[in-house]
Amino acid sequence: MFDNFSFSIIRKLTLSVLTLLLTLSFSNPSFAQADPDAGKALFRANCAQCHNRNMKDDLTGPALGGTQERWAGREDILYEWIRNSQGVIASGDEYAVNLWNEWNKAAMNPYPNLTDQDIDNLLSYIDGMYTGTYGAAAVSTAVGGDAQESGPNNLIYLGIVALLAVIALILARVGANYHSLLEFKESGLDVEKPTLWEMLTTKGVIGFLIFAGIVVLGFTTVNSATSYGRQQGYQPEQPIAFSHETHAGLHKIDCQYCHDGARRSKHAVIPAANTCMNCHKAIKKGSTYGTAELTKIFASIGYDPSTDQYMENYESLSEEDIKAIFTKWIGNEYMKDNSLGDLDGEGRRVVETQWEGIKSSLTNDTKSEIPGPIEWVRIHNLPDHAYFNHAQHVSIGKVECQQCHGEVESMEVLSQYAPLSMGWCISCHRQTEVQFKGNEYYNVYAKYHEELSSGTRQKVTVEDIGGLECQKCHY
């Protein structure tokens, strides 16, 4: 009788769990209307490689926010565009053709299997991210920022875990009772029932917890590893307030003037202070911060702006000597700007504040002395197993810096623009045309040159010349 009773309980509990799971899987209350959660999954699987997740900034493809407004009154064509953009372009639709030309005729992948419901879900998610109404948190406004969302599914999953934990405890108790009754039936002795703590500390339970811990730890490790470097929107504070907007935007300084490694090596390189001094030996006060930031460069390299000379044996000077040199410069410039014969109380405060700024920017836990390189905070950081060569893209591929780094010339504080994921790179390689004309590097591809000359081939993409081969990036 107990056997039947026990298995009856287990069967009922199992059926209850299965019923709950099936209900959660198929009884979607919003099935008949747009489901942004389903749209989120579709976007990440199909669109996120080319389109920015904040829906406001362009990436490889245009920002998707406001799509429905731009296609208002032509929803049927929009749906066909999403399924097969090239078909809509071939039909001669004016808006589609203009959009295609605007984005250098970069073809969007076709998705013929998307249903109207799928597209409704996708558009609902895009609109929710664009307006900030999707998820518990508002959409990040940082350049290239990614929204942190938490939908109701998380609560459902937590509820399922909690329910399964309760069921596990019940089954453990039922099993213990069953074991006690078997002992009683065989020996006739009344066996003391184990306590809950004794049940939870059995070898089986401990083994299961160890196994579960290994699984969770493994998942966390792999998930963190695949996310390494994929910190879109990352915008750390730098030791010196350097403005790309001022240098690259206002003054039109070419990217490769400072990052001269981009055209000739794997790394773009962070410019050394002597590169800064090519200009700032003459320009000693900044347009925004005056002496506050530029003096940090002078202090790092040992340049005395008061005498226009590099100091000999600068590294051997004490901190007090260095302070005297640069506070004198800061104070003199303050008095010039304010027409003072001597420093006033406010002037002394400014001098002391700027000196403390120099110390905090040029020293840290691992660098105790002011002289030495400026330790900039790295923003773009690919994992070691991914090979990327700047020279290959800049000098050979003729790729513009902005394609990967965004409109740097408009960034006051630099941030990571692109996701730098493998899918993002692959999508770019599939769409980017190789610039064969006048590029001797590609002379070895005689077949493609002949096909382009005869008109049998219209373009050659990076994919055509092996850009998707695993060993090209993972060596």
C-alpha positions in Angstrom: 0.0 0.0 0.0 2.8 2.4 0.9 4.4 1.7 -2.5 1.3 2.7 -4.3 0.8 5.7 -2.1 4.4 6.9 -2.5 4.4 6.5 -6.2 1.0 8.2 -6.4 2.5 11.2 -4.7 5.5 11.2 -6.9 3.3 10.9 -10.0 1.1 13.7 -9.0 4.0 16.0 -8.2 5.7 15.2 -11.5 2.4 15.8 -13.4 2.0 19.1 -11.6 5.5 20.2 -12.6 5.0 19.1 -16.2 1.7 20.9 -16.3 3.3 24.1 -15.0 6.1 23.9 -17.5 3.7 23.3 -20.4 1.5 26.1 -19.2 4.4 28.5 -19.1 5.6 27.3 -22.5 2.3 27.4 -24.5 -0.1 29.6 -22.6 1.2 32.9 -23.5 -1.4 35.5 -22.6 0.0 37.9 -25.2 0.1 35.3 -28.1 -2.4 37.2 -30.1 -0.5 40.5 -29.8 3.1 41.6 -30.2 5.5 40.1 -27.7 8.6 42.2 -27.2 10.3 39.3 -25.3 10.1 37.1 -28.4 11.2 40.1 -30.5 14.3 40.5 -28.3 15.3 36.9 -29.0 14.8 37.4 -32.8 16.8 40.7 -32.7 19.7 39.1 -30.9 19.7 36.1 -33.2 19.4 37.9 -36.5 19.9 41.7 -36.2 22.3 42.5 -33.4 25.4 41.8 -35.6 24.7 44.9 -37.7 22.3 47.1 -35.8 22.9 48.9 -32.5 21.0 47.6 -29.6 20.1 51.0 -28.3 18.2 51.6 -31.5 19.4 55.2 -31.6 22.9 55.0 -33.1 24.1 53.7 -36.4 26.4 50.7 -36.5 27.2 48.5 -39.6 23.6 49.1 -40.4 21.3 52.1 -39.6 19.7 52.7 -36.3 16.3 50.9 -36.2 14.5 53.2 -33.8 11.5 54.9 -35.5 11.3 52.3 -38.2 7.5 52.1 -38.1 7.2 55.9 -38.4 9.5 56.0 -41.4 7.4 53.3 -43.1 4.0 54.6 -42.0 1.2 53.6 -44.4 3.4 51.1 -46.1 3.6 48.3 -43.5 3.1 45.6 -46.1 6.2 46.7 -47.9 8.1 47.0 -44.6 7.3 43.4 -43.9 8.6 42.3 -47.3 11.7 44.5 -46.8 12.5 42.6 -43.6 12.0 39.2 -45.3 13.7 40.1 -48.6 15.2 43.6 -48.9 16.8 42.8 -52.3 13.4 41.9 -53.7 11.9 45.2 -52.6 14.9 47.0 -54.2 14.5 45.1 -57.4 10.8 46.2 -57.5 12.0 49.8 -57.8 10.5 51.1 -54.5 12.0 54.6 -54.2 12.5 54.6 -50.5 14.1 51.2 -50.4 16.4 52.1 -53.3 17.5 55.4 -51.6 18.1 53.5 -48.3 20.2 50.9 -50.1 22.3 53.6 -51.9 22.7 55.6 -48.7 24.3 52.6 -47.0 26.7 51.9 -49.9 24.6 49.1 -51.3 25.3 46.8 -48.3 22.8 44.0 -48.6 20.8 42.9 -45.6 20.4 39.2 -45.1 17.0 37.8 -46.2 14.7 36.2 -43.6 11.9 34.6 -45.6 10.8 32.4 -42.8 9.7 35.2 -40.5 5.9 35.3 -40.0 3.9 38.4 -39.6 3.7 37.6 -35.9 7.5 37.4 -35.7 7.9 40.8 -37.4 5.3 42.3 -35.0 7.3 41.0 -32.1 10.5 42.3 -33.5 9.1 45.8 -34.2 7.6 45.8 -30.7 11.0 45.1 -29.1 12.7 47.7 -31.3 10.1 50.4 -30.4 10.3 49.5 -26.7 14.1 49.8 -26.7 14.0 53.1 -28.7 11.4 54.7 -26.4 12.7 53.3 -23.2 9.5 51.5 -22.3 10.8 47.9 -22.6 12.4 46.2 -19.6 12.7 47.3 -16.0 15.5 49.8 -16.7 15.5 52.7 -19.2 17.6 52.5 -22.3 21.2 53.7 -21.8 21.9 57.1 -23.5 25.6 56.5 -23.7 27.0 56.3 -27.3 26.7 52.7 -28.3 25.2 51.9 -24.9 23.3 48.7 -24.4 20.1 48.6 -22.3 20.0 46.5 -19.2 16.7 44.7 -19.4 14.9 42.3 -17.0 11.7 41.0 -18.3 9.1 38.9 -16.5 10.7 35.7 -17.7 13.4 36.0 -15.0 10.8 35.8 -12.3 9.2 32.8 -13.9 12.5 30.9 -14.0 13.2 31.8 -10.4 9.7 30.6 -9.5 10.3 27.3 -11.3 13.6 26.8 -9.5 12.0 27.5 -6.1 9.2 25.1 -6.9 11.6 22.4 -8.0 13.6 22.9 -4.8 10.4 22.4 -2.7 9.5 19.3 -4.6 13.0 17.9 -4.2 12.6 18.4 -0.4 9.2 16.7 -0.4 10.5 13.8 -2.5 13.5 13.5 -0.1 11.2 13.2 2.9 9.0 10.6 1.1 12.1 8.6 0.2 13.3 8.7 3.8 9.9 7.5 5.1 9.8 4.8 2.5 13.3 3.6 3.5 12.3 3.6 7.2 9.2 1.4 6.4 11.3 -1.0 4.4 13.6 -1.4 7.4 10.7 -1.9 9.7 9.1 -4.5 7.4 12.4 -6.5 7.1 13.7 -6.3 10.6 10.6 -5.6 12.7 12.5 -2.9 14.5 11.3 0.7 14.7 13.9 2.7 12.8 14.3 6.3 13.8 13.4 8.6 10.9 16.2 10.9 9.7 15.9 14.6 10.3 15.8 17.1 7.5 19.5 18.0 8.2 20.5 14.4 8.0 18.7 14.0 4.7 20.4 17.1 3.2 23.9 16.0 4.3 23.8 12.5 2.7 26.4 11.6 0.1 23.9 11.8 -2.7 22.7 15.3 -1.9 26.3 16.6 -1.3 27.4 14.9 -4.6 24.5 16.6 -6.4 25.4 20.0 -4.9 29.0 19.6 -6.0 27.9 18.6 -9.5 25.5 21.6 -9.7 28.2 23.9 -8.4 30.6 22.7 -11.2 27.9 23.2 -13.8 27.1 26.7 -12.6 30.8 27.6 -12.3 31.5 26.3 -15.8 28.6 28.2 -17.3 29.7 31.4 -15.6 33.3 31.0 -16.7 32.3 30.3 -20.4 29.7 33.1 -20.4 32.2 35.6 -19.0 34.9 34.5 -21.4 32.7 34.9 -24.4 31.7 38.4 -23.2 35.3 39.5 -22.6 36.0 42.7 -24.5 32.3 43.0 -25.6 31.6 46.0 -23.5 29.8 48.2 -25.9 29.4 51.7 -24.5 32.3 51.4 -22.1 33.5 54.9 -21.3 36.1 55.0 -18.5 37.5 58.1 -16.9 41.0 58.7 -18.2 44.0 60.2 -16.2 43.9 63.3 -18.5 40.7 64.8 -19.9 41.6 64.3 -23.5 38.8 65.4 -26.0 38.7 63.6 -29.3 36.0 66.1 -30.3 38.4 69.0 -29.9 41.4 67.3 -31.6 39.8 65.1 -34.3 36.7 67.2 -34.8 37.5 70.9 -34.2 41.1 70.8 -35.3 40.8 68.0 -37.9 43.8 66.1 -36.7 44.0 62.8 -38.6 43.6 59.7 -36.5 46.8 58.2 -37.8 48.9 61.2 -36.7 48.5 60.1 -33.1 47.7 56.4 -33.7 50.4 55.9 -36.3 50.7 52.2 -35.7 47.3 51.6 -37.3 48.7 51.8 -40.8 51.8 49.7 -40.3 51.3 47.2 -37.4 48.9 45.0 -35.6 48.2 47.6 -32.9 47.1 51.2 -33.5 49.2 52.2 -30.4 48.4 54.8 -27.8 50.5 57.9 -28.5 53.4 58.7 -26.2 53.7 62.1 -24.6 56.3 63.2 -27.1 53.6 63.0 -29.8 51.5 65.4 -27.7 54.5 67.7 -27.3 54.7 68.2 -31.1 51.8 70.6 -30.7 51.8 71.4 -27.0 55.3 72.7 -26.8 53.7 75.7 -28.5 50.1 75.4 -27.2 50.6 75.3 -23.4 47.1 76.1 -22.2 44.0 74.3 -23.2 40.8 76.0 -24.5 38.7 74.2 -21.9 40.8 73.4 -18.8 43.6 76.0 -19.1 46.7 74.7 -17.4 45.0 71.9 -15.4 45.3 69.1 -18.0 48.2 70.0 -20.2 50.5 70.4 -17.1 50.0 66.7 -16.5 51.6 66.0 -19.8 54.5 68.3 -19.0 55.0 66.7 -15.6 55.0 63.2 -17.0 57.7 63.9 -19.6 59.8 66.4 -17.7 59.1 69.6 -19.7 59.3 72.9 -17.9 56.8 75.2 -19.7 58.2 78.3 -17.9 61.6 77.9 -19.6 60.6 75.9 -22.7 63.2 73.3 -21.8 63.2 69.6 -21.1 64.8 69.1 -17.7 68.0 67.0 -17.3 68.0 64.2 -14.8 64.2 64.8 -14.3 63.6 61.3 -12.9 66.1 62.0 -10.0 64.2 65.1 -8.8 62.3 64.9 -5.6 58.5 65.3 -5.5 59.0 68.7 -3.7 61.3 69.9 -6.5 58.8 68.8 -9.2 56.0 70.5 -7.3 57.9 73.8 -7.1 58.5 73.8 -10.8 54.9 73.2 -11.9 53.1 75.1 -9.2 55.2 78.1 -10.1 54.0 77.7 -13.8 50.4 77.3 -12.8 50.5 80.3 -10.4 52.2 82.6 -12.9 49.6 81.7 -15.6 46.8 82.3 -13.1 48.1 85.8 -12.2 48.4 86.6 -15.9 44.8 85.6 -16.6 43.5 87.6 -13.6 45.9 90.6 -13.8 47.3 90.0 -10.3 50.7 91.0 -9.0 50.7 88.2 -6.4 48.6 85.1 -5.9 45.4 85.7 -3.9 43.5 83.2 -1.8 41.6 81.8 -4.7 44.7 81.6 -6.8 46.5 79.5 -4.1 43.5 77.2 -4.0 43.6 76.7 -7.8 47.3 76.0 -7.8 47.0 73.4 -5.0 44.0 71.8 -6.6 45.8 71.4 -10.0 48.9 70.0 -8.3 46.8 67.4 -6.5 45.2 66.6 -9.9 48.7 66.0 -11.3 49.6 63.6 -8.5 46.4 61.6 -8.7 46.6 61.3 -12.5 50.2 60.3 -12.8 50.6 58.1 -9.7 48.8 55.0 -8.4 49.3 51.8 -6.4 51.8 50.5 -8.9 53.4 53.8 -10.0 54.6 55.9 -7.0 56.5 58.6 -8.9 55.2 61.4 -11.2 57.8 61.0 -14.0 57.0 58.3 -16.5 54.4 57.3 -19.1 50.8 58.3 -18.8 48.8 55.2 -17.9 45.7 55.6 -20.1 42.8 53.2 -19.4 42.4 50.8 -22.3 38.9 50.7 -23.8 39.0 48.3 -26.8 40.4 44.9 -25.7 39.9 41.8 -27.8 40.6 38.4 -26.1 44.0 36.8 -26.8 42.5 34.0 -28.9 41.2 36.6 -31.5 43.7 38.0 -33.9 43.1 41.4 -35.4 45.6 43.4 -37.5 45.0 47.2 -37.8 47.4 47.5 -40.8 45.5 44.8 -42.7 42.2 46.7 -42.4 43.6 50.3 -42.6 46.3 50.1 -45.2 45.1 47.1 -47.3 41.4 47.1 -46.7 41.1 50.9 -46.7 38.6 50.7 -43.8 37.8 54.0 -42.2 38.4 54.3 -38.5 34.8 55.4 -37.9 33.4 52.1 -39.2 34.6 50.3 -36.1 35.1 53.1 -33.6 32.2 55.4 -34.5 32.3 59.1 -35.0 35.2 59.7 -32.7 35.5 63.3 -33.9 32.2 64.0 -32.1 33.1 62.2 -28.8 34.2 64.4 -25.9 35.0 61.3 -23.9 35.8 58.2 -26.0 33.7 55.1 -25.6 33.5 51.7 -27.2 31.2 52.1 -30.2 30.9 48.6 -31.7 30.2 45.3 -29.8 33.3 43.7 -31.3 31.6 40.3 -31.2 32.5 37.5 -33.6 29.0 37.8 -35.2 29.6 41.5 -35.8 32.9 40.9 -37.5 31.5 38.1 -39.7 28.6 40.2 -40.8 31.1 43.0 -41.8 33.2 40.5 -43.8 30.1 39.2 -45.6 29.1 42.7 -46.7 32.3 44.7 -47.1 33.6 44.9 -50.7 37.3 44.5 -51.2 38.8 47.5 -52.9 40.7 45.8 -55.8 41.2 48.8 -58.0 44.7 50.3 -57.7 45.5 47.9 -54.8 48.6 45.8 -55.6 48.1 43.6 -52.6 45.2 41.9 -54.4 47.0 41.3 -57.7 47.3 37.6 -56.7 43.5 37.2 -57.2 43.8 37.1 -61.0 40.5 35.2 -61.4 38.5 37.9 -59.6 40.2 40.7 -61.6 39.2 38.9 -64.8 35.6 38.4 -63.7 35.3 42.0 -62.6 36.8 43.2 -66.0 34.4 41.0 -68.0 31.4 42.0 -66.0 30.6 38.5 -64.8 31.2 39.6 -61.3 30.0 42.8 -59.8 31.9 42.8 -56.5 34.3 40.8 -54.3 33.6 40.7 -50.6 36.0 39.8 -47.8 34.1 36.5 -47.5 35.1 35.7 -51.1 38.9 35.9 -50.3 38.7 33.8 -47.2 37.5 36.3 -44.6 35.3 33.7 -42.9 38.0 31.0 -42.5 38.4 30.2 -38.8 42.2 30.3 -38.8 42.3 33.8 -40.2 41.2 35.1 -36.8 41.8 32.2 -34.4 45.4 31.0 -34.8 
